[in-house]
Amino acid sequence: MNRELFEKVEEILKNIRPYLMVDGGDVQLVEVTDDNIVKVKLLGACYACPLNVMTLRAGIERKIMKEVPEIIRLENVI
């Protein structure tokens, strides 16, 4: 695991979390793989929300990939 990328992504998620928490949700960083895939776990209201794919792609993934261009994808783990 790339510790530097993990820390960069965790810092971005710290800034995103308050927006998710307003609706009773949260996100947990699980792993940044050696091939630069970010694995997260949606928690709380985000877990069961029918719009969670949009939250992942248009919100979280877009922000992470913009700020850390070496990241190639974000995956939700259950």
N, C-alpha and C positions, 0 to 999 in steps of 0.2 A: 504494500500500500504506500502511496505517495503522501507522506505526512504534510508536506508543504501545501499540496492541492487540497487535502482534507481541511486544513486550517483556513484556507482561503474560502472554501465553500461554506464551512461552518460560520464564518463571519458574515457572509451574504445571507445565510439562513437566519442569523440573529436579527437582521434588518427586516426580513420578510415576516417572521413569526408574529409580531404584534398585529399585523393585518389578518392573519389566520385566526388568532386568538379572539379577535372581536366577535367572530362567528362561532366560537367554541371549538376551534380546530387547532392543530399544531402539525409540525413536521419534524422528524428526527433524521439526522444524517446517519446512515448505517455504514457506508463504505464509499471510498473512491478507489476503484480498481486500478490495477497496473496499466490497463488499456484506456484509462481516463473516462470511465463510466461512473456516474454518480448514482448511488443507490440510496433512496430515502424511504421512509415509512410515514404515511399520513396517519395522524392520530385524531382522536376526538371526533368532532362533527365532520371533519374533512374525510375521514375514513369511509363513511357511508354516504357522503354527499354525491348526488348524481352528476354534479359538475366537477368532480375531483380530477378528471382527465384534463379538463380545461385549466384548472388551477395548476396542475403539474406542467402542462405544455406552455400555455400562454403566460403564466405567471412565473413559477419557480424556475423551470428549465430556461426560459428566455433570459431571465435575469442572470442566472449562473453562467450561461454560455456567452453572454455579452461581456461580463466582467472577468471571466476565466476562459479565454478562447480555446485553450487546449482540451477542455471538456467536450466530448463528442455526443454524449447522450445522458439523459436522466431516466432512471427506472424506479418505479414504485415496487417495493417488496412488501409482502403481506406477512 
